[in-house]
Amino acid sequence: MLLRSAMSSDEDFIPKVCNAFKNAVEKASGVTLEGREREFRRSLARHLFDELLGWEGYSKVGEIYDIACFDDEGFPLILVETKWGVELTSEIKEKLRRRIEELGSVKYGVFASEREFIIYVYEDYRLRDITTVNVAEAVGVAKEEYGLSEVGKRRILKLETLKRERLVWVEEPAYFKETYKEVSVAKGEGVKLLIQNLKDIVRDLTVTLMSFFDSYWKRDDYSGKFLRRQFSDWLKHSMKDEEFNKGDEEERQKIIEVFCRETAYVLVGRILFTRICEDKEIIKPLNLSGEGLAESLRFYEKRMWKNPYLLIFDGAREVIKKYYSHLHELGFFDWWWIEEVKKGTLSYDDRRVQDTLEEGLNFSVKKALRRLNRFDFTQVDRDILGDVYQGYLPPDERKRLGEFYTPKEVIEYILDAVGYKPEDEIRGKKLLDPACGSGSFLVEATQRLMERYRRIGFNLKNSDDAKQIIDGCVNSIYGLDIHPFACFIAEMNLLFQLVDLYDVVRQKDRYYELPRLKVYRTDSLMPPGEPIELTEFLDNSRRIMLIEQTKGADKVKSFKFDYVVGNPPYVRQEKISNKDVLEEIYPRVFDGRADYCVYFITKGLNWLNEGGKIWLYCFG
């Protein structure tokens, strides 16, 4: 019975393939000569790949390659080169091979013309042909002009290799083992693919976190009170409180979406840094990718534990703390996380809703880990990571999230003007950006300091030299900002600058922990000694984080600096809500009409040591 069913299926598949070729060739033949290849490509994608092989909704024509077929995460699995009136040459085949090698995730390549259809499997950096179908013969069979030989039938049946159901469905946890490090981020196409996937991950997590926000906002328990407290602080720091309080529902939802989007970026940043450390073998064993993740899934599945991906992510947080603890400490953007003991205070209905929310977040984290599992970060360096950051968090997005964007040319000009240049002796000199935003000034200054070390003979590939350079950068570059999201992104950008050096040091010293980068969330215009509000909503880990943050900021505020640079926020005097406090702190310059820049300049001058230099990029 099974054999008869298979034979019937084969007999059905073969004429459908022949008809698909017939439709593609006939439609292409019906247009002008210059448009035939384009029409052949479109028709082949529709009739063969979409309708017969199951790629409808997952194939694209004219993007990345002539025809490309993608899996659920948007990774290409099949690339098709189409031609009309052109024979296959070694140059065409090599071009196809190089593109497949560059993309990494592609399993099969195809050359298709009105004469032949050749399928290649990509193995060991080579294209090995699986089958060659005589398209002209298949078209004749579809027209019932003649029959098909047994050899011809076997060749057509091999097109089933390209069916979506065969290529996409992989049982987890095998997926993570089989797709691990397919796409190199050291190559241009890999970087583009990574950027698009990061954008998709952020978009998906944002939607999930907005569901958390909507539910928590309605609650009167710990989770609701804590969210309202955090969100109120965020509105104030982002200068969106008046806009939120006076806006209509649509405007309020847009602001909530920004808050949740920033939370999503923080989650993605943590996952991305962990994956980089895994592929560079800084972290062993693997936690968020490959066989290590597969083993964890098998462990949780065997015990039927809920939300395994959240458990794995939480476990990875504990592991990464051994390498750079501050990144994964519970902080401002962990408002969605409720410790187990607090869940016991939820009502029955809220607990059921909480379970549903966490199931949704588990699914979103799963999708994020599946996507990032495909990428190989082994060869990634700070330049590539800079391109990634600019790609998935571009200037227009940063502006929408509240950052005051400074063009790179302006940053370079200011640092040159104050003399912070690699040809000068800048080692051991302290530089502060009191409104650091995402860290653009800090990153450029770090790059210049690293270049200074290189120019005077330090070897960036030597463990002892690399450690000294890290210590020099950490103890020379300082950033303050009132906005928690800006501080996180600035810290991530500085981590990206130092990750190569960190990798070098860890090769010799497996227990080396990266020092805490000197980026702190604080109001730069306020004097040190601000009171620490340890509210009922802070568990022990969050209390520790807040105390460390406040003490670190106070210490920085007490220093003197050789350079003070930056682009402080321009806030008109009528929008300044704490004028009475500013008048008390800055009585010599306060007249009630000055914008924020005046106070940043005054504070900056006070921070300078003897001979120090200041340049703040101000408007007005």
N, C-alpha and C positions, 0 to 999 in steps of 0.2 A: 504493500500500500504506500509506504514511504517512498519507494523507488518510483512508483507510478506518479506520485505527486511531484517528485523532483523532476521527472522527465517532462511532465506537463508544464511545470514552471519554466524549464529550459526552452521548450517549444514556444511558449508565450513570450519569453524575453527576447529571443532572437528576432522575430518579425518586428517587435517594437523598436529594437535598435536600428534595424534596416529602415523602418519608416522615419525614425528620427533623423538619420543621415539624409534620406530622400527629401524631407521637409527643409532641412538646412541648405542643401545644395540647390533645390529648386527656387527657394526664396532668394538666395544669393544670385542665382543666374538671372533673376528677373529684374535686377537693378543695373545701373550703369557700371562700367568696368571698375572705376575708381572706388565705388561703394560696395563692391562685392565681398571683400574680406570682412568689412565691418558688419554687413548683414549676415554673412556666414557665421561670424562669431556670436552675434546676438541670437540667431536661430538655433545654433548648436547648444548654447547655454540653456535656452528655454526648453527645447524638445528633448535633448539627451540628458543634460545634467539635472535640470530642475524637475521635469515631468517623469523621467524614467529612473534616474539614479537617486532621486530624493533630496536634491540640494536646493529646492525652492525656498527662498528666504535666507539662504546661507551662501549664495553665489553672487559674484559681482563681475561685471563686464567692464573692461577698460580701466580698472583700478589695480595697482600693484603689478598685474600682468593682464594678458588678453582676457582670460577667464580665470578666476580664482574661486575655490570652494573652501569655506571656513567651518570650524567647529563651533560649539556653543560659546566659547570664550573669545571668538573672533580671531583665532590663529589659522592661517592658511594651511590646508592639508594637501590640496591639489593645485598645481599651476599648469595652465594650458597655453601653449603658443599656437596661434592660428595663422594660417597663410592661405592665399588664393593664387593659384597659378605659379607657385614657387615650390621647387623640390627641397627636401630636407638636406642641409649641408652640415659639415662638422662645426662651422661657425655658429649656426643657429642652435645646434645641440649644446655646444659649450656655453653659449649665452644663457640657455635654460638651466644648465647645471650650476653655473655661478650664482644665478639668482636664487635657486633652491638652497644652495649652501649658505648664502647670506641670510635668508629668512629663518633657516634652522628647523622650523616645525613641519615643513612640507614633506610628505611621504612619497607622493607620486608626481611625476611630470608627464605631460602629454604634448605631442606634436600632432596637429590636426589640419588637414587640408581637404580639398575636394577629391583628392586621390587616395590618401592614406590616413589612418588614425593609429598612432604609435603610443603605447603606454610604457613608461619607464618607472622603475622603483629606484629610489635614491638610497644607496648603501655604500658605506665606506668612501664617501666623497665622489662616488661615481654613479652614472646612470646606467642601469641594467635593464634592457628591454624585456618586457613581459609578453607582449603580443603586438602584432601588426595586423590591422584590419584593412582589407581592400575596400575603400569607401565606394569606389565606382561599382564594384561587384555587389555590395550591399544595396546600393540604390537600384541596380538592375533586378535584384531579388524582390525588393519592395514593389517594383513595377510589374512583377510577375513575368519578366522577360526570360528568366531562367532560374534554375534551382541553385542551392548552395551546397558546396562540398562538405564532407565531414570535417576536414581541416579548417575550412572557413567557419563552420559552426563552433568548433572548439575555440577559435580565436575570438569570435564575438562573445562567447560565454565568459571569457576572461574580463570583459568589461564590468562584470559584477564585482570585481575587485574594488571598483571606484564607487560602489554604493555607499551612501552616507551611513546607513545602519551598520555597516561593517567597520567603518573608520572611526566613528565618533564614540560609540558606546563602549566604554571601558569600565569594568566594575571597580569601585573604590574598595580598598586602598591601592589596588594595582595601578590606578591612573598616576599616582604621584611617583611611583617607581619608574613607570614606562615613559613618562613625559618630562622627567627631570632634566633641566639644563639643556633643552633643545635649541634655544635661540640665544645666540651670543649678543650681549649688549655692547660688545666692543666694535660692532659694525653698524653702519648707518641705518639699514633697514630694521635692525633689532632695536635701536634706540627709538625710532619712530613707532614701532609696534608697542614698545614698553610705555611710551608716553600716552598713546591712545588707550591702552589697558588701564593705566593709572587713572586717567580721566573717567573711564567707565566704572572703576572700582569706587572712586570718590562719589560719583553720581548715585550709584546703588546704595552705598552706605548712608548718604545724606537722606535719602527717602526713608530708609529703615530707622534712622535716628530721629527723624521728625515724628514717627509713630511713637517712639519713646517719649518725646517731648510732650506730645498731645495728651498722652496718658498721665504722665507725672504731673503736668500742669493742673489737672483736675483733682489731684489727691491732696488730702490734708495730713498725710503721714510724713515720715522722715524723707522719703524720696521726693514728694511734692515740695516740702519746705526747703529742702536743700537745693533743688533745681531753681526755685524762685529766687533764692539768695544768690546763687551763682549767676543766673541770667540777669538779675538786677545789677550786679557788679559789672558784668560784661557790657550791658547797655551803657553804663556810666563811662567805662574805659573806652568804649567805641564811639562815645558821643552820639548815641542813638536813642537815649532815654526819652528825650522830648518828642522825637519823631515817632517812637513806639507808642507812647502814652496818648498822643494826640491824633495818631493816624487811624485810618479805617481798617477794616479786617484784612483787606488785601495787602495793604502796606505792612501791617503787623506780621502777616504770614511771610512776607519777603524777608523781614528782619530775622524772624525765627529760622528761616531757611539758611541764612548766612551763618547764624550761630551753630546750627547742626552741620553745615558744610565745613566750618572750621574744625569742629569735633572730628569729622570724617578725615580731614587732612592729617590730624594728629594721629589717628589710628593707622592710617596708611604709612605715615612717616616712620612709625615704630616698626611696622611689619617690614618695610623696605630696608631699614638699617639692619634689622636682624637677618634678613635674607642675604644682604651683602656680606655680613660677617660670616654667615654659614658657608657661602661659596668660596670665600677667601680662606676658609678653614681656620678662622679665628675662633669660631664656636664649634665645638665637637661634643656630642654627636649632633646630627641635624635635628631640628625641632619643628620647623615650619615648612619643610620641603623633603622631597626624595624619600628614601627608604626609612629615615627616622620618623617622618610624619606617617608613613604607611604602617609602621609598627605600632605607633600610638593609636591609630584608628582601629587596628585589629584588637588591641588591648581593650579599648573602650567598647567596641562592638561586642566582644565576647562577654563582657559584663553588663551589656545593655544599658550603658550610661547615657543620659540625655546630653544633647548639645556638645558632642565631642570636640568640635572645632573651637568653641569657646574655651573648653578645658585645655586644649592644646595651646591656644594663644596665651592663656593665663600662665601655663607652665613655662612658655617661652619668655614671658615677662620676668619670671623669677631667675631664669638662666642668664638673660642679658644683663641683669643687675650686677653680675660678677665682672662684667667687662666695662659697662658704662652705666652705673646705677641710676643716675638722675633721669635718664630718658624714660624709664618705665615706672618711676614712682607715681603713685596716684596723685593727680593734680587737678587743675582747674577744669580740664575738658574730660574728666572721668565722671561727670555728673550722672551719667546713665548707669554706672556700676553700683550695685547694691550688695554689700557683703551678706553672707548667708544668715548671720544672726539677725540682721535688720529685716530680712525677708519674713521672718517670723512675726513681725508686727503688722504685716499687710493683712487687710481684710480678705475674706474668702474670694470675693469677686476680683479684687485687685491682684491677688496671687495668681488666679487663673489668667488674667490679662498679662501679668508679668511673665508667666510661662510662655504665652504666645509670642510676646515681644522678643524674648530671648531665643525662641526657636527661629524667629525671623532674622535676628542678628547672627545666629549660628550659621544660617544659610548664606547670608551676605559675606561673612568671614570665610566660609567654605569657598565661595566663588572667587574671592580675592586670592586665597591661597592657591586655588587651581590655576588661576591666570599667572601668578608670579612664579609658580613652580616651573613653568616652561622656560624661564629666562636664566641664562648663565651669567652671573655677576663676577665671575672669577677675574676677568681682565678689566673690570670697570675701574676708572680712575676719577680724580676730582674734576677733570675737564668734561668727561662724559656725564658725570653726575650734575655738573652745572648746566649742561644742555638739557638733561632730563628735567631739572627744576624749572628752567625757563620754559620748557615745553608744556608741562602739566600744571604749572602755576604761573602763567604768563602775566605781564604787567597789568593788563586789563582786569584779570581775575583778582590780582592782589589789590588793585584799586577798589574793586567792588567789595572786597573783604575788609577795606578800611585802611590800607597801607598808603603812606605818602611815598610814591615811587620816585627814585632819583636816577636819572640816566647815567649809564656807566661812564660816559665822557665827562660828566660833571664830577663824579667821584674821583676819577683819575686826575682831573685838573686840580681839585682841592688838595689831594694828597701830595701831588707834585709841588703845589704852592707852599705848603707848610714844611716841605722837605722830608716827607716820609717816603724815601726812595731807596731801592736796594743798593744803589751805588754809595749811599751814605751809611754811617754806622748807626743803625736803628735798633740793634740788639740791646735788650735791657731797658729800653725806653717804653713808657706806658702810654697807650692811646685809648681814649674813651669816645664812644658815640653815645650821648645821653638820651637819644631818641632813635634807637638803632633799627627799628622796624624789622624787616626780614634779614637784616645783617649785611646789606650791600657794602657799606663802608668797612665793616669788620672782615668780610671775605677778601676784599681787595687788599686790605692792610696785611692780613695773614699771608696771602700769596706773595706780597712784597717782602715780608720778613723771612719767609721760607727761601725765597730767591736770594736774599742777603746771605743767609747761612750757606747756600750752595756756592755763591761766588767766592766766599773766603775759604772754601775747601772742605766743607762738610759733605759727607757722602750720604745721600738720602736713602741708599740701599743698605747702609751699615746700621746695625741695631743700636749701638751706643750713640751714634750721631743722631739717628732718628729720634731716640728718646730725649736727647738734649734739645732738639728742635721743637718737639711737642711741648716740653716744659717751657721753652722760651716763648712760644706762641700763647700758651695758656696764661702765662704770667705777664704778658705784655698787652693783650687785646681784651678790652672790656666794653660791654654793652648794657645799657639800661633801656627799658621801655615800659610804659604803663599797660600796654595791651598784652594779655597772655598768649594770644595766638602769634603775634609778632615775635615774642621771645622764643616760642617753640621753633618757629621756622628759622630764626637766626641761629639757634643752637644746632638745628639739623644741618644748616648750610656750613657751619664751622666744622661739624663732625665730618661732613663730606670732604672738607679740605684736608683733614688729618687722617682719614681712614687708611690711606696708603702707608703713611709713616707708622701708624698703629699696627698694621699688618706686619711690617718689617720688625718692629720691636717684639711682637708676640711670637715670632719665629724662634727667638732666642729665649724670651721670658714668657712662658705660658701663663703666668699668674699676674702679668702686668695689667693693671686697670687704668683706663684712660682717665686723667684728672678731670674734675668738674670744670667745664668751660665757664668763663666769667660773664655770663649773660643772666641778668636778673630782672624780674618783674617788679617795678616800683614806680612811684611818681618821682621823677628826677628832680622836680622843683621843690619837693618837700625835704626838710633837713633829716639827717639820720635820727633814729630813735622813735620812729612811728610805732604806736602801740599795736601789738599783735592780737587780733580778735580770734580767740579760740572758742568758737561757738559750739553749740550742742550738735551741730550737723557734721562735725569733723571727727572721723575715726582716727586711730593712732597714726596710721601711715600718712594721712592727709595733714594732721597736726605737725608731724615731723617735717613734711615738705614745706609747709607754710613758715615754720620757724627757721628752717635752713634758708629759704628764699629771703626772708626779711633780714636775717643777720648778715647774709652775703651782700645784700644791697646796701645795708648800713656800712659795711666795711669798705665797699667801693666808694661810697659817698665821702668817706673820711680821707681817701687818698688824694695825692697831688699827681697831676699828669703832665707829660711832656707835650701831648697833642690832644686837643679836643676838637672833633670834627663831627659833621652830621647834617641832617636835614630835619630840624625840629618841626612839629606840626604848626601850621598857620591857623590859629583860631582867633577870629575877630573878638574884640573886647566885649561886644554885646552878648556873645555866646559863652563868656567865661562866668561860671557859676560860683567860683570860690574867691571872689575879689577880696573879701575881707581877710582871708588867710594870706593871700599874696601881698596885701598891703602890710601885714604884720611882718612877713619874712623879708620883703624887698621894699622897705620904706623909701629908700633913696631914689628908686626909679619908678615907683608906682604913682600914677596920676589918674587912674581909672579909665584911660583911653588906649593904653598900650595892648598889643596882642601878645600871644604867648612867646613869640620869638624874643621879645625884649628880656623876659625873665630867663630864658635859656642862655642868652648871651651873658647876662649878669652872672648866672650860676657858673657858666663855662669859664669865665674869667677868674672866678674864685677857685676853680679846680686847678688852674695852671700853677705849676711850680715856677721857680725863677728861670726865665729864658724859654718858657713853654710857649706854644703857638696854638691859636684857635682860628677855626674857619667854619662858620655855620652857614648853611645855604638857606637864606630867609627871603620871604616875599614881603611886600608892603613897605 
